[in-house]
Amino acid sequence: MTDIRELTKGIAGCACGRAHTCPIDIVEIASGVIERLDALCESFSRILLVADQNTWRVCGEHAAAVLGRRIADKIVFDTGDGVLVPDEAAIARINEHITADIDLILGVGSGVINDLCKHTSFEHDLPYYIIATATSMDGYASVGSALILGGMKITLNARPPKAIIADPAVLKDAPMEMLQAGYGDIIGKYSCLNDWKLAACVRDEYFCQTVYDLTASQVERVRALADGIAARDEAAVAALMEALVVVGIAMAYVGNSRPASGSEHHFSHYFEITGILRNEPYLAHGIDVLYSAVATARLREEILAGKPLRRAFDASDWEREIARVYGTSADGVIALQKKLGWYEQDDAGVVTEKWDEICRILREAPGEDEMLALTRRIGLDYAAFEKLYGAEKIADARLYAKDLKDRYTVLWLYYVYFR
């Protein structure tokens, strides 16, 4: 078992040369913890509770009853048969309820609720707590808030919650796809951790072995829990929740999502953004991440089977392709990449000089067959991913998902030298 309370104290003298801090005060993952909510919130008297109709039913109404008069106001998003999108409208609705006397924002939910509360609390300089209702993602403890603004998937800097509260008895009864998503988000770290090493090699990016090892240990832990998670075993689900929180702390340690998000997340963001723009279906984030980690494993194997040869880059052709795949969001994508200037950089000398090291790094990640086996263990079938998105959309993601972010991954290596 990981000592999360010890991790929240941070690391003062890490071998990487940086001090790692985590501003989370409370992590409570325990059966019946909602009954202790009044004591956990004893410092606050004017609480704004934020939920959606599902999380209100599952846990929010109970939390409100326990807190009683401490709840000054509440927002329960009604999404009908759809999903709550963390966009300008959702942010505006929360802002409307934040008055001068509100002293805590209490989110009840998982990914979107957490991101919305994280962002609005940061903007208003308020503390926030999150009551987790599902083990669906690793962002509970992270510093970033993933939003969709102007049709773009954007991660804004914010602050982690002051408290993360979760009852495994609630978590285990969440829809199975949420349990699969949490497992997928963790197993996908095989891909992003490899991307981090690759970026350190090719771009001399900051790298911390301690944070890398901390994250990798949670991946191995969750890998061993697949059968228990699929069976809704409460202890296994509690351990999955702990792993998701630990990975969030790892992100807090480095101040960004690098230890937990790479090429597989860029794929997932691509499918989500294009799905919203085109009104096309897309999978739950963590499930997309797991499937996408299979796709990036395949891509690594393709690279390892070849030799690097810098391909010619035609800026006009690239802009036409970005306009084709991103539609109304294309201008933002183009502006980001022009600001970065990475298409003008020539790292052929570095890649050639370090090719043996690059290959060694790429081989450290599990191959496609191993990732497929891990996918099947949680009851998922990669064929469903291929059927939903189709060959053309997946091929486009291999080339253009990278353009959504300012992060070097295997997708850049593939595009520049192997496409």
RODO-100604 format. One record per residue (C-alpha): residue in three letters; residue number from 1; x, y, z. Coordinates in nm, 2 decimals, always signed. Example, Ala and Ser with C-alpha at 12.3 -4.5 7.8 and 13.67 -1.06 7.14 Angstrom:
(ALA; 1; (+1.23; -0.45; +0.78)) (SER; 2; (+1.37; -0.11; +0.71)) 
// end
This chain:
(MET; 1; (+0.00; +0.00; +0.00)) (THR; 2; (+0.12; +0.35; -0.09)) (ASP; 3; (+0.14; +0.60; +0.20)) (ILE; 4; (-0.04; +0.89; +0.03)) (ARG; 5; (-0.03; +1.11; +0.34)) (GLU; 6; (+0.35; +1.09; +0.33)) (LEU; 7; (+0.35; +1.17; -0.04)) (THR; 8; (+0.15; +1.49; +0.02)) (LYS; 9; (+0.43; +1.62; +0.23)) (GLY; 10; (+0.65; +1.64; -0.08)) (ILE; 11; (+1.02; +1.58; -0.14)) (ALA; 12; (+1.25; +1.86; -0.03)) (GLY; 13; (+1.57; +1.74; -0.18)) (CYS; 14; (+1.51; +1.52; -0.49)) (ALA; 15; (+1.80; +1.39; -0.69)) (CYS; 16; (+1.66; +1.58; -1.00)) (GLY; 17; (+1.75; +1.91; -0.83)) (ARG; 18; (+1.40; +2.03; -0.78)) (ALA; 19; (+1.19; +2.04; -0.46)) (HIS; 20; (+0.85; +1.86; -0.51)) (THR; 21; (+0.55; +1.99; -0.33)) (CYS; 22; (+0.18; +1.90; -0.31)) (PRO; 23; (-0.07; +2.14; -0.16)) (ILE; 24; (-0.33; +1.87; -0.07)) (ASP; 25; (-0.42; +1.86; +0.30)) (ILE; 26; (-0.66; +1.56; +0.32)) (VAL; 27; (-0.69; +1.23; +0.13)) (GLU; 28; (-0.96; +1.00; +0.27)) (ILE; 29; (-1.04; +0.68; +0.08)) (ALA; 30; (-1.24; +0.48; +0.33)) (SER; 31; (-1.58; +0.31; +0.37)) (GLY; 32; (-1.84; +0.54; +0.53)) (VAL; 33; (-1.63; +0.85; +0.49)) (ILE; 34; (-1.93; +1.06; +0.38)) (GLU; 35; (-2.06; +1.03; +0.74)) (ARG; 36; (-1.75; +1.22; +0.86)) (LEU; 37; (-1.79; +1.50; +0.60)) (ASP; 38; (-1.91; +1.75; +0.86)) (ALA; 39; (-1.58; +1.71; +1.06)) (LEU; 40; (-1.37; +1.72; +0.74)) (CYS; 41; (-1.54; +2.05; +0.64)) (GLU; 42; (-1.54; +2.20; +0.99)) (SER; 43; (-1.34; +2.51; +0.88)) (PHE; 44; (-1.61; +2.61; +0.63)) (SER; 45; (-1.96; +2.74; +0.68)) (ARG; 46; (-2.07; +2.87; +0.34)) (ILE; 47; (-2.02; +2.58; +0.09)) (LEU; 48; (-2.12; +2.58; -0.27)) (LEU; 49; (-2.19; +2.22; -0.37)) (VAL; 50; (-2.15; +2.13; -0.74)) (ALA; 51; (-2.28; +1.80; -0.89)) (ASP; 52; (-2.47; +1.66; -1.19)) (GLN; 53; (-2.79; +1.48; -1.17)) (ASN; 54; (-2.62; +1.14; -1.15)) (THR; 55; (-2.36; +1.23; -0.89)) (TRP; 56; (-2.63; +1.41; -0.69)) (ARG; 57; (-2.83; +1.09; -0.67)) (VAL; 58; (-2.53; +0.87; -0.60)) (CYS; 59; (-2.36; +1.08; -0.33)) (GLY; 60; (-2.44; +1.45; -0.35)) (GLU; 61; (-2.77; +1.44; -0.17)) (HIS; 62; (-2.62; +1.24; +0.11)) (ALA; 63; (-2.33; +1.48; +0.14)) (ALA; 64; (-2.56; +1.77; +0.15)) (ALA; 65; (-2.77; +1.61; +0.42)) (VAL; 66; (-2.46; +1.54; +0.63)) (LEU; 67; (-2.34; +1.90; +0.59)) (GLY; 68; (-2.68; +2.05; +0.66)) (ARG; 69; (-2.66; +2.43; +0.70)) (ARG; 70; (-2.30; +2.45; +0.59)) (ILE; 71; (-2.44; +2.41; +0.23)) (ALA; 72; (-2.51; +2.77; +0.13)) (ASP; 73; (-2.60; +2.69; -0.23)) (LYS; 74; (-2.58; +2.40; -0.48)) (ILE; 75; (-2.57; +2.35; -0.85)) (VAL; 76; (-2.69; +2.02; -1.01)) (PHE; 77; (-2.62; +2.01; -1.38)) (ASP; 78; (-2.89; +1.84; -1.58)) (THR; 79; (-2.73; +1.68; -1.89)) (GLY; 80; (-3.03; +1.48; -1.99)) (ASP; 81; (-2.91; +1.18; -2.19)) (GLY; 82; (-2.58; +1.36; -2.29)) (VAL; 83; (-2.26; +1.44; -2.11)) (LEU; 84; (-2.15; +1.75; -1.92)) (VAL; 85; (-1.90; +1.95; -2.13)) (PRO; 86; (-1.65; +2.16; -1.93)) (ASP; 87; (-1.70; +2.47; -2.15)) (GLU; 88; (-1.77; +2.84; -2.12)) (ALA; 89; (-2.14; +2.78; -2.04)) (ALA; 90; (-2.07; +2.54; -1.75)) (ILE; 91; (-1.80; +2.77; -1.61)) (ALA; 92; (-2.04; +3.07; -1.63)) (ARG; 93; (-2.31; +2.88; -1.44)) (ILE; 94; (-2.07; +2.81; -1.15)) (ASN; 95; (-1.94; +3.16; -1.15)) (GLU; 96; (-2.30; +3.29; -1.11)) (HIS; 97; (-2.33; +3.11; -0.78)) (ILE; 98; (-2.00; +3.22; -0.63)) (THR; 99; (-2.08; +3.50; -0.40)) (ALA; 100; (-1.86; +3.69; -0.16)) (ASP; 101; (-1.95; +3.47; +0.13)) (ILE; 102; (-1.88; +3.13; -0.03)) (ASP; 103; (-1.57; +2.99; +0.15)) (LEU; 104; (-1.55; +2.64; -0.01)) (ILE; 105; (-1.64; +2.48; -0.34)) (LEU; 106; (-1.73; +2.11; -0.29)) (GLY; 107; (-1.74; +1.91; -0.61)) (VAL; 108; (-1.92; +1.57; -0.62)) (GLY; 109; (-1.83; +1.38; -0.92)) (SER; 110; (-1.53; +1.27; -1.13)) (GLY; 111; (-1.35; +1.42; -1.44)) (VAL; 112; (-1.57; +1.71; -1.56)) (ILE; 113; (-1.70; +1.81; -1.22)) (ASN; 114; (-1.34; +1.80; -1.08)) (ASP; 115; (-1.21; +2.01; -1.37)) (LEU; 116; (-1.48; +2.27; -1.34)) (CYS; 117; (-1.44; +2.31; -0.97)) (LYS; 118; (-1.07; +2.32; -0.99)) (HIS; 119; (-1.08; +2.60; -1.25)) (THR; 120; (-1.34; +2.81; -1.09)) (SER; 121; (-1.20; +2.78; -0.74)) (PHE; 122; (-0.86; +2.88; -0.87)) (GLU; 123; (-1.00; +3.18; -1.06)) (HIS; 124; (-1.18; +3.30; -0.74)) (ASP; 125; (-0.90; +3.21; -0.51)) (LEU; 126; (-1.12; +2.97; -0.31)) (PRO; 127; (-1.03; +2.62; -0.17)) (TYR; 128; (-1.21; +2.33; -0.31)) (TYR; 129; (-1.28; +1.97; -0.20)) (ILE; 130; (-1.37; +1.69; -0.43)) (ILE; 131; (-1.59; +1.39; -0.34)) (ALA; 132; (-1.49; +1.13; -0.60)) (THR; 133; (-1.78; +0.92; -0.73)) (ALA; 134; (-1.58; +0.71; -0.98)) (THR; 135; (-1.23; +0.58; -1.05)) (SER; 136; (-1.25; +0.71; -1.40)) (MET; 137; (-0.94; +0.93; -1.43)) (ASP; 138; (-0.62; +1.05; -1.27)) (GLY; 139; (-0.69; +1.42; -1.25)) (TYR; 140; (-0.82; +1.44; -0.90)) (ALA; 141; (-0.49; +1.55; -0.75)) (SER; 142; (-0.34; +1.71; -1.06)) (VAL; 143; (-0.26; +2.08; -1.10)) (GLY; 144; (-0.42; +2.10; -1.44)) (SER; 145; (-0.78; +2.16; -1.53)) (ALA; 146; (-0.89; +2.01; -1.87)) (LEU; 147; (-1.15; +2.23; -2.03)) (ILE; 148; (-1.30; +2.28; -2.38)) (LEU; 149; (-1.27; +2.65; -2.46)) (GLY; 150; (-1.33; +2.79; -2.81)) (GLY; 151; (-1.38; +2.43; -2.93)) (MET; 152; (-1.02; +2.34; -2.82)) (LYS; 153; (-0.92; +2.10; -2.55)) (ILE; 154; (-0.71; +2.31; -2.32)) (THR; 155; (-0.54; +2.23; -1.99)) (LEU; 156; (-0.51; +2.53; -1.77)) (ASN; 157; (-0.29; +2.56; -1.47)) (ALA; 158; (-0.48; +2.56; -1.14)) (ARG; 159; (-0.44; +2.41; -0.79)) (PRO; 160; (-0.52; +2.06; -0.67)) (PRO; 161; (-0.81; +2.02; -0.42)) (LYS; 162; (-0.74; +2.07; -0.06)) (ALA; 163; (-0.92; +1.74; +0.01)) (ILE; 164; (-0.99; +1.43; -0.19)) (ILE; 165; (-1.27; +1.22; -0.04)) (ALA; 166; (-1.39; +0.88; -0.17)) (ASP; 167; (-1.59; +0.59; -0.04)) (PRO; 168; (-1.49; +0.26; -0.21)) (ALA; 169; (-1.84; +0.13; -0.16)) (VAL; 170; (-1.96; +0.41; -0.39)) (LEU; 171; (-1.67; +0.38; -0.63)) (LYS; 172; (-1.72; +0.01; -0.70)) (ASP; 173; (-2.08; +0.06; -0.80)) (ALA; 174; (-2.01; +0.32; -1.06)) (PRO; 175; (-2.08; +0.22; -1.42)) (MET; 176; (-1.83; -0.05; -1.54)) (GLU; 177; (-1.70; +0.18; -1.81)) (MET; 178; (-1.58; +0.42; -1.54)) (LEU; 179; (-1.39; +0.14; -1.37)) (GLN; 180; (-1.24; +0.04; -1.70)) (ALA; 181; (-1.16; +0.40; -1.77)) (GLY; 182; (-0.96; +0.44; -1.45)) (TYR; 183; (-0.77; +0.12; -1.52)) (GLY; 184; (-0.71; +0.24; -1.88)) (ASP; 185; (-0.59; +0.58; -1.76)) (ILE; 186; (-0.33; +0.41; -1.54)) (ILE; 187; (-0.22; +0.14; -1.79)) (GLY; 188; (-0.18; +0.41; -2.05)) (LYS; 189; (+0.11; +0.55; -1.85)) (TYR; 190; (+0.33; +0.28; -2.01)) (SER; 191; (+0.30; +0.50; -2.32)) (CYS; 192; (+0.34; +0.85; -2.16)) (LEU; 193; (+0.63; +0.75; -1.94)) (ASN; 194; (+0.81; +0.62; -2.25)) (ASP; 195; (+0.74; +0.96; -2.42)) (TRP; 196; (+0.89; +1.14; -2.12)) (LYS; 197; (+1.21; +0.95; -2.16)) (LEU; 198; (+1.21; +1.00; -2.53)) (ALA; 199; (+1.16; +1.38; -2.49)) (ALA; 200; (+1.45; +1.39; -2.24)) (CYS; 201; (+1.67; +1.21; -2.49)) (VAL; 202; (+1.58; +1.40; -2.81)) (ARG; 203; (+1.48; +1.75; -2.66)) (ASP; 204; (+1.68; +1.75; -2.34)) (GLU; 205; (+1.36; +1.80; -2.15)) (TYR; 206; (+1.35; +1.80; -1.77)) (PHE; 207; (+1.32; +1.44; -1.64)) (CYS; 208; (+1.29; +1.32; -1.28)) (GLN; 209; (+1.36; +0.95; -1.22)) (THR; 210; (+1.19; +0.96; -0.87)) (VAL; 211; (+0.86; +1.08; -1.02)) (TYR; 212; (+0.90; +0.84; -1.31)) (ASP; 213; (+0.95; +0.55; -1.07)) (LEU; 214; (+0.66; +0.66; -0.85)) (THR; 215; (+0.42; +0.66; -1.15)) (ALA; 216; (+0.56; +0.34; -1.29)) (SER; 217; (+0.50; +0.16; -0.95)) (GLN; 218; (+0.13; +0.25; -0.97)) (VAL; 219; (+0.11; +0.12; -1.32)) (GLU; 220; (+0.25; -0.22; -1.21)) (ARG; 221; (+0.02; -0.22; -0.91)) (VAL; 222; (-0.29; -0.16; -1.11)) (ARG; 223; (-0.19; -0.41; -1.38)) (ALA; 224; (-0.21; -0.68; -1.11)) (LEU; 225; (-0.55; -0.56; -1.00)) (ALA; 226; (-0.73; -0.61; -1.33)) (ASP; 227; (-0.94; -0.91; -1.23)) (GLY; 228; (-1.04; -0.76; -0.90)) (ILE; 229; (-1.14; -0.43; -1.06)) (ALA; 230; (-1.35; -0.61; -1.33)) (ALA; 231; (-1.52; -0.80; -1.04)) (ARG; 232; (-1.60; -0.48; -0.85)) (ASP; 233; (-1.39; -0.60; -0.56)) (GLU; 234; (-1.40; -0.31; -0.31)) (ALA; 235; (-1.03; -0.35; -0.20)) (ALA; 236; (-0.92; -0.36; -0.56)) (VAL; 237; (-1.13; -0.05; -0.65)) (ALA; 238; (-0.99; +0.13; -0.34)) (ALA; 239; (-0.64; +0.05; -0.46)) (LEU; 240; (-0.72; +0.18; -0.81)) (MET; 241; (-0.84; +0.50; -0.65)) (GLU; 242; (-0.52; +0.53; -0.45)) (ALA; 243; (-0.32; +0.48; -0.77)) (LEU; 244; (-0.51; +0.75; -0.95)) (VAL; 245; (-0.45; +1.00; -0.66)) (VAL; 246; (-0.08; +0.91; -0.65)) (VAL; 247; (-0.04; +0.98; -1.02)) (GLY; 248; (-0.21; +1.31; -0.97)) (ILE; 249; (+0.04; +1.39; -0.69)) (ALA; 250; (+0.32; +1.30; -0.93)) (MET; 251; (+0.18; +1.56; -1.17)) (ALA; 252; (+0.17; +1.81; -0.88)) (TYR; 253; (+0.53; +1.73; -0.81)) (VAL; 254; (+0.65; +1.84; -1.15)) (GLY; 255; (+0.39; +2.12; -1.20)) (ASN; 256; (+0.24; +1.97; -1.52)) (SER; 257; (+0.09; +1.65; -1.66)) (ARG; 258; (+0.41; +1.51; -1.82)) (PRO; 259; (+0.43; +1.20; -1.59)) (ALA; 260; (+0.08; +1.10; -1.68)) (SER; 261; (+0.00; +1.23; -2.03)) (GLY; 262; (+0.17; +1.17; -2.36)) (SER; 263; (+0.09; +1.05; -2.71)) (GLU; 264; (-0.19; +0.82; -2.59)) (HIS; 265; (-0.37; +1.12; -2.43)) (HIS; 266; (-0.32; +1.33; -2.75)) (PHE; 267; (-0.50; +1.06; -2.94)) (SER; 268; (-0.78; +1.06; -2.68)) (HIS; 269; (-0.81; +1.44; -2.69)) (TYR; 270; (-0.81; +1.43; -3.07)) (PHE; 271; (-1.11; +1.19; -3.07)) (GLU; 272; (-1.29; +1.39; -2.81)) (ILE; 273; (-1.24; +1.73; -2.99)) (THR; 274; (-1.32; +1.60; -3.33)) (GLY; 275; (-1.62; +1.42; -3.19)) (ILE; 276; (-1.76; +1.74; -3.04)) (LEU; 277; (-1.68; +1.94; -3.35)) (ARG; 278; (-1.84; +1.69; -3.59)) (ASN; 279; (-2.11; +1.56; -3.35)) (GLU; 280; (-1.96; +1.22; -3.37)) (PRO; 281; (-1.94; +0.96; -3.08)) (TYR; 282; (-1.63; +0.92; -2.87)) (LEU; 283; (-1.54; +0.69; -2.59)) (ALA; 284; (-1.49; +0.77; -2.22)) (HIS; 285; (-1.15; +0.93; -2.17)) (GLY; 286; (-0.97; +0.65; -1.99)) (ILE; 287; (-1.10; +0.38; -2.22)) (ASP; 288; (-0.98; +0.59; -2.52)) (VAL; 289; (-0.64; +0.63; -2.35)) (LEU; 290; (-0.61; +0.25; -2.31)) (TYR; 291; (-0.70; +0.19; -2.67)) (SER; 292; (-0.48; +0.47; -2.78)) (ALA; 293; (-0.19; +0.32; -2.59)) (VAL; 294; (-0.23; +0.01; -2.80)) (ALA; 295; (-0.22; +0.24; -3.11)) (THR; 296; (+0.10; +0.41; -2.99)) (ALA; 297; (+0.26; +0.07; -2.91)) (ARG; 298; (+0.19; -0.03; -3.27)) (LEU; 299; (+0.35; +0.30; -3.39)) (ARG; 300; (+0.66; +0.24; -3.18)) (GLU; 301; (+0.70; -0.10; -3.34)) (GLU; 302; (+0.68; +0.05; -3.68)) (ILE; 303; (+0.95; +0.30; -3.60)) (LEU; 304; (+1.18; +0.03; -3.45)) (ALA; 305; (+1.14; -0.17; -3.78)) (GLY; 306; (+1.27; +0.12; -3.99)) (LYS; 307; (+1.54; +0.39; -4.00)) (PRO; 308; (+1.49; +0.76; -3.95)) (LEU; 309; (+1.47; +0.97; -4.27)) (ARG; 310; (+1.35; +1.33; -4.23)) (ARG; 311; (+1.05; +1.39; -4.45)) (ALA; 312; (+0.99; +1.72; -4.63)) (PHE; 313; (+0.75; +1.95; -4.47)) (ASP; 314; (+0.50; +2.16; -4.67)) (ALA; 315; (+0.35; +2.42; -4.45)) (SER; 316; (+0.06; +2.50; -4.69)) (ASP; 317; (-0.03; +2.13; -4.72)) (TRP; 318; (-0.01; +2.09; -4.34)) (GLU; 319; (-0.24; +2.39; -4.28)) (ARG; 320; (-0.49; +2.24; -4.53)) (GLU; 321; (-0.49; +1.91; -4.35)) (ILE; 322; (-0.53; +2.08; -4.01)) (ALA; 323; (-0.83; +2.27; -4.15)) (ARG; 324; (-0.97; +1.94; -4.28)) (VAL; 325; (-0.95; +1.75; -3.95)) (TYR; 326; (-1.01; +2.03; -3.70)) (GLY; 327; (-1.26; +2.25; -3.88)) (THR; 328; (-1.36; +2.55; -3.69)) (SER; 329; (-1.09; +2.49; -3.43)) (ALA; 330; (-0.81; +2.48; -3.69)) (ASP; 331; (-0.70; +2.84; -3.64)) (GLY; 332; (-0.62; +2.77; -3.28)) (VAL; 333; (-0.42; +2.46; -3.36)) (ILE; 334; (-0.22; +2.64; -3.63)) (ALA; 335; (-0.15; +2.93; -3.40)) (LEU; 336; (-0.02; +2.71; -3.13)) (GLN; 337; (+0.22; +2.53; -3.36)) (LYS; 338; (+0.34; +2.85; -3.52)) (LYS; 339; (+0.41; +2.99; -3.18)) (LEU; 340; (+0.61; +2.67; -3.09)) (GLY; 341; (+0.80; +2.67; -3.41)) (TRP; 342; (+0.87; +2.30; -3.39)) (TYR; 343; (+0.81; +2.23; -3.76)) (GLU; 344; (+1.11; +2.46; -3.84)) (GLN; 345; (+1.34; +2.29; -3.59)) (ASP; 346; (+1.59; +2.04; -3.74)) (ASP; 347; (+1.68; +1.77; -3.49)) (ALA; 348; (+1.81; +1.52; -3.74)) (GLY; 349; (+2.16; +1.55; -3.61)) (VAL; 350; (+2.05; +1.46; -3.26)) (VAL; 351; (+1.82; +1.18; -3.37)) (THR; 352; (+2.09; +1.02; -3.59)) (GLU; 353; (+2.35; +1.05; -3.31)) (LYS; 354; (+2.12; +0.91; -3.05)) (TRP; 355; (+1.94; +0.66; -3.26)) (ASP; 356; (+2.06; +0.35; -3.07)) (GLU; 357; (+1.95; +0.52; -2.74)) (ILE; 358; (+1.61; +0.62; -2.89)) (CYS; 359; (+1.55; +0.26; -3.00)) (ARG; 360; (+1.65; +0.13; -2.65)) (ILE; 361; (+1.39; +0.37; -2.50)) (LEU; 362; (+1.12; +0.27; -2.74)) (ARG; 363; (+1.17; -0.10; -2.66)) (GLU; 364; (+1.12; -0.03; -2.29)) (ALA; 365; (+0.74; +0.02; -2.35)) (PRO; 366; (+0.52; -0.29; -2.38)) (GLY; 367; (+0.46; -0.39; -2.74)) (GLU; 368; (+0.12; -0.41; -2.92)) (ASP; 369; (+0.05; -0.77; -2.82)) (GLU; 370; (+0.11; -0.70; -2.45)) (MET; 371; (-0.11; -0.39; -2.46)) (LEU; 372; (-0.39; -0.58; -2.63)) (ALA; 373; (-0.37; -0.85; -2.36)) (LEU; 374; (-0.40; -0.58; -2.09)) (THR; 375; (-0.70; -0.44; -2.27)) (ARG; 376; (-0.87; -0.77; -2.28)) (ARG; 377; (-0.81; -0.83; -1.91)) (ILE; 378; (-1.05; -0.55; -1.82)) (GLY; 379; (-1.31; -0.67; -2.06)) (LEU; 380; (-1.24; -0.44; -2.36)) (ASP; 381; (-1.20; -0.53; -2.72)) (TYR; 382; (-0.97; -0.32; -2.94)) (ALA; 383; (-1.19; -0.40; -3.24)) (ALA; 384; (-1.46; -0.17; -3.08)) (PHE; 385; (-1.21; +0.12; -3.10)) (GLU; 386; (-1.13; +0.05; -3.47)) (LYS; 387; (-1.50; +0.01; -3.55)) (LEU; 388; (-1.61; +0.34; -3.38)) (TYR; 389; (-1.34; +0.56; -3.53)) (GLY; 390; (-1.25; +0.39; -3.85)) (ALA; 391; (-0.92; +0.36; -4.02)) (GLU; 392; (-0.91; +0.71; -4.17)) (LYS; 393; (-0.98; +0.89; -3.84)) (ILE; 394; (-0.72; +0.68; -3.66)) (ALA; 395; (-0.47; +0.75; -3.94)) (ASP; 396; (-0.54; +1.12; -3.90)) (ALA; 397; (-0.48; +1.10; -3.53)) (ARG; 398; (-0.13; +0.94; -3.59)) (LEU; 399; (-0.04; +1.25; -3.79)) (TYR; 400; (-0.23; +1.54; -3.63)) (ALA; 401; (-0.32; +1.46; -3.27)) (LYS; 402; (+0.02; +1.59; -3.17)) (ASP; 403; (-0.07; +1.94; -3.29)) (LEU; 404; (-0.32; +1.99; -3.01)) (LYS; 405; (-0.04; +2.02; -2.75)) (ASP; 406; (+0.30; +2.17; -2.69)) (ARG; 407; (+0.45; +1.84; -2.58)) (TYR; 408; (+0.71; +1.62; -2.76)) (THR; 409; (+0.61; +1.26; -2.79)) (VAL; 410; (+0.66; +0.96; -3.02)) (LEU; 411; (+0.40; +1.12; -3.25)) (TRP; 412; (+0.65; +1.39; -3.34)) (LEU; 413; (+0.93; +1.14; -3.41)) (TYR; 414; (+0.69; +0.94; -3.63)) (TYR; 415; (+0.56; +1.24; -3.82)) (VAL; 416; (+0.90; +1.39; -3.89)) (TYR; 417; (+1.09; +1.08; -3.98)) (PHE; 418; (+0.85; +0.79; -4.06)) (ARG; 419; (+0.52; +0.91; -4.20)) 
// end
